[in-house]
Amino acid sequence: MCYIEITKDNIEDNHICCALSTKQYEHAVNEKKRWLKARMDEGLVFYRLHERAKVFIEYLPANEAWVPINAPNFMYINCLWVSGRYKNNGHAKRLLDKCIADAKACGMDGIIHIAGKKKLPYLSDKHFFEHMGFTLQDEAAPYFQLMALTWNGLADSPAFKSQVKSDSINEKGITIYYTAQCPFAVGMINDLRELTEKKGVQFQSIQLSSKEEAQKSPAIWTTFSVFFDGRFVTHEIMSINKFEKLLNTLA
């Protein structure tokens, strides 16, 4: 199998796996490409299968990651995604092996990733990571688990930052935290705003625009997190119809 590394030099001529068949998100894909190029200066690495497929891994040093975690000298996996007919062909392991090799070459103590207690959209299946030797390091409500593969037994244990432990904020109505990391989040936000306000519910979206903002965020899943009246509701980027059903249960 052939994998290619997406770099600042070739990213404009290559797809980045997200929203491959959705023309309406083209502007959001371009925004993610700009986001990736900026992160590459901070050590982000992006490998994908050399086909038109959603098979890729994206990782960077944890101290540069846009998530509220403490994990000095670890590598953080933003996303490891293998979809459709490409599942169960060893792609996830081979892509993870690239991350492991890079982390060891950089003298790091291990690798971390956020998974879910159970199988959920947009969150990795923790059972794969357990099979690969990852162990649970920390948890936060309602279902987030911080997993780590560590080869230095003296390394400090990775952990979520304290501000995410309460899973609540002091806001009314719908509040969505998001970044440009996922084109679907960027592409959907205006539609979600229009629907929410049409129903007479207060709406605010907070696009995290720096590593510092993301690391101080009350949302663990900074890619996309929905709060209602201050309580965390979901990290799932929903269709308009599904989000409307959610609103009907909340408001």
C-alpha positions in Angstrom: 0.0 0.0 0.0 1.3 3.5 -0.9 0.9 6.4 1.5 1.9 9.9 0.8 2.8 12.7 3.2 0.8 15.9 2.6 3.1 18.9 3.0 3.0 22.7 2.6 4.5 22.2 -0.9 1.9 19.7 -2.2 -1.3 20.3 -0.2 -2.9 22.5 -2.8 -2.6 19.7 -5.4 -3.9 17.0 -3.1 -7.2 16.1 -1.4 -7.1 15.9 2.4 -9.7 13.1 2.7 -12.4 15.3 4.3 -15.7 16.1 2.4 -14.5 14.4 -0.8 -17.8 14.4 -2.5 -19.5 17.4 -1.0 -19.1 20.5 -3.2 -20.9 22.8 -0.8 -18.0 22.4 1.7 -15.3 23.4 -0.7 -14.7 26.7 1.1 -14.4 24.8 4.4 -11.9 22.4 2.9 -9.8 25.3 1.8 -10.0 26.7 5.3 -8.8 23.4 6.7 -5.9 23.4 4.2 -4.9 26.9 5.5 -5.2 25.6 9.1 -3.0 22.5 8.3 -0.3 24.6 6.6 0.0 26.8 9.6 0.2 23.7 11.9 2.8 22.1 9.8 5.2 24.9 10.9 4.5 23.6 14.4 5.3 19.9 13.7 2.0 18.6 12.3 2.3 15.5 10.1 -0.4 14.3 7.7 -0.2 11.0 5.8 -3.0 9.6 3.6 -3.5 6.6 1.3 -2.5 7.5 -2.2 -6.1 7.0 -3.5 -9.3 9.0 -3.4 -10.3 7.6 -0.1 -10.8 8.6 3.5 -7.8 6.9 4.9 -5.4 9.2 6.8 -3.6 10.1 10.1 -2.9 13.6 11.4 -0.7 14.2 14.4 1.6 16.7 16.1 3.5 17.3 19.3 1.0 17.4 22.2 2.2 20.8 23.5 1.2 22.2 20.1 -2.2 20.4 20.0 -5.4 22.4 19.9 -6.9 20.4 22.9 -7.0 21.1 26.7 -4.5 18.4 27.8 -1.3 18.2 29.8 1.1 15.8 28.0 4.6 17.1 27.9 6.9 15.2 25.4 4.0 13.2 23.9 2.7 13.1 20.3 -1.0 13.7 19.9 -3.1 12.1 17.2 -5.7 14.6 15.9 -7.4 12.1 13.7 -6.9 8.5 12.5 -9.6 7.7 10.0 -10.2 4.6 7.8 -13.6 4.4 6.2 -15.7 2.2 3.9 -14.2 -0.6 2.0 -10.7 0.3 3.3 -11.5 -0.9 6.8 -10.0 -4.2 8.1 -7.1 -4.0 5.6 -4.4 -3.0 8.1 -4.4 0.7 7.2 -4.9 2.0 10.7 -2.0 0.0 12.1 0.3 1.0 9.3 -0.6 4.7 9.7 -0.2 4.4 13.5 3.2 2.8 13.0 4.3 5.9 11.1 3.3 8.1 14.1 5.1 5.8 16.5 8.3 5.9 14.5 8.2 9.7 14.2 7.5 10.1 18.0 10.4 7.8 18.9 12.7 9.6 16.4 11.8 12.9 18.1 12.7 11.4 21.5 9.2 11.5 22.8 7.8 9.5 25.7 4.7 8.2 23.9 1.5 8.9 21.9 -1.9 10.1 23.1 -5.3 10.2 21.6 -8.9 11.0 22.7 -11.4 8.2 22.3 -14.9 7.5 23.5 -16.1 5.1 26.2 -18.3 3.6 23.5 -18.6 3.8 19.8 -19.6 7.3 18.8 -19.5 9.4 15.6 -16.3 11.4 15.1 -14.5 9.6 18.0 -12.1 6.7 17.6 -13.0 3.2 18.7 -11.0 2.8 21.9 -10.9 -1.0 21.4 -8.5 -0.6 18.4 -6.2 1.5 20.5 -6.3 -0.9 23.5 -5.4 -3.7 21.0 -2.4 -1.6 20.0 -1.2 -1.2 23.6 -2.8 2.1 24.6 -4.0 2.4 28.2 -6.5 4.7 29.8 -4.9 7.8 31.4 -7.7 10.1 32.2 -11.5 10.5 31.8 -13.9 13.5 31.6 -17.7 13.6 31.4 -19.7 12.4 29.7 -17.7 9.9 27.6 -14.2 11.2 26.8 -11.2 9.0 27.5 -7.5 10.0 27.1 -5.6 7.0 25.9 -1.8 6.7 25.8 0.9 4.4 24.4 4.0 5.0 26.6 7.5 3.5 26.2 9.1 5.6 28.9 7.9 4.3 32.3 9.2 7.5 34.0 7.1 9.9 31.9 4.5 12.0 33.6 1.0 10.7 33.0 -1.0 12.7 30.4 -4.2 14.3 31.7 -7.1 16.5 30.7 -6.8 20.1 32.0 -8.9 20.9 35.0 -11.3 23.3 33.3 -12.9 20.5 31.3 -13.8 18.4 34.3 -17.1 20.1 35.0 -18.4 19.9 31.4 -20.3 23.1 31.9 -20.1 26.8 31.0 -21.9 30.0 32.1 -23.9 30.6 28.9 -27.6 30.5 27.9 -29.0 28.8 24.8 -26.8 27.0 22.2 -23.1 27.6 22.4 -20.8 25.9 19.9 -17.0 25.8 20.2 -15.3 24.7 17.0 -12.1 25.0 15.0 -11.1 24.8 11.3 -9.7 21.3 11.8 -12.9 19.8 10.4 -14.5 21.1 7.2 -17.9 19.8 8.3 -17.9 22.0 11.4 -17.0 25.1 9.4 -19.4 24.2 6.7 -22.4 23.6 8.9 -22.1 26.5 11.5 -24.2 29.1 9.6 -27.0 26.6 8.9 -27.1 25.6 12.6 -27.2 29.3 13.6 -30.1 30.0 11.2 -32.1 27.0 12.4 -31.5 27.7 16.1 -32.4 31.4 15.9 -35.5 30.6 13.8 -36.7 28.5 16.7 -36.2 31.5 19.0 -33.2 30.0 20.9 -30.2 32.1 21.7 -27.1 31.0 19.6 -23.5 31.8 19.7 -20.5 30.2 18.0 -17.0 30.5 19.2 -14.3 29.6 16.6 -11.1 28.9 18.4 -8.4 30.6 16.4 -5.2 29.8 18.3 -3.5 27.0 20.2 -3.7 29.1 23.3 -7.5 29.6 23.0 -8.0 25.9 22.3 -5.9 24.7 25.3 -7.9 27.0 27.6 -11.2 25.9 26.2 -14.0 24.4 28.4 -14.7 22.0 25.5 -12.6 18.8 25.3 -13.4 18.2 21.7 -12.4 21.6 20.3 -13.2 20.5 16.8 -16.9 20.8 17.5 -18.7 20.9 20.9 -22.3 21.9 21.6 -23.5 23.2 24.9 -27.1 24.1 25.9 -27.8 26.4 28.8 -24.2 25.8 29.9 -24.2 22.0 29.8 -22.3 19.9 27.3 -24.6 18.1 24.9 -22.6 16.6 22.1 -19.5 16.6 20.0 -21.2 15.2 17.0 -21.4 17.4 13.9 -25.0 16.7 12.9 -27.1 17.2 9.8 -29.7 20.0 10.0 -32.5 17.5 10.4 -30.8 15.7 13.2 -29.8 18.9 14.9 -33.4 20.1 14.7 -34.6 16.9 16.5 -31.9 17.6 19.2 -33.1 21.2 19.6 -36.7 20.0 20.0 -35.6 17.8 23.0 -33.7 20.7 24.6 -35.7 23.9 24.1 
